[in-house]
């Protein structure tokens, strides 16, 4: 999920920044962005369901209360963003004059009501601004999240980072921290 989100943010910047892509390149990038956004939404809903059914173990009691609260709030915000961002994107594509296709295979259904609104161009502009703002909010929260994990790993020297990474990275992460 993290890799998909970073790729989506980078693709969003590339396709909206000046002359990086020509008209055709922007069109292709948009189609990919739309399709991957739907995948992110589906995976985000699955991840949220998994998290609800399989809560993580509590944070160690050695972590100050304010950090535990901040971690829970940060995770909640990340989950909200994980769902809100693609929903806002879906709202945007539901107000576009063209039908969005999932990797060119089949149409992405429009959200109800939006395609029939007379002022959908104005609505699309509002949601494009929201989408852009949410992208920067995601960047901020992911940066805070990663920074906190690295602080715990390298400064506090606890295993919080190891709880959120695949097990096969544990040995490597302990090694670069300076312990086996």
C-alpha angles and dihedrals in degrees: 000000000000091000092048092049094049090048091049092050092049092046090049091053093045094050094046099042117096118266102349091111130026122230094276092045091052090050092052091045090051092052091050091045091051094049096045089046089060089050090050090051092050094045091044091055090048091048092049090050091048091049091050093050095040110036115195119249114271118271114260114275088235089074111092116253093244090056092049090050091046090050092051093046091046092051091048091051091048091052092048090050091046089061101030097053097058091040090056088048090050089052089054094050090045089062097046122107093235128065112248114231124207100240087326091294106101138349120277103230116243119241110257120272097006100092091053098051115112094219098046092131090061091045090050091053091052092049092046088058090048090049091051092047092048089052090060092044088054091050090052095048095043089050091050091046094050092043092052092048091050091047090054092046101045105023105027089032093213128134100251091114090051090058092062101041130073113275093242089066093055097089092047093047091050090048095053089046088057104254138088 
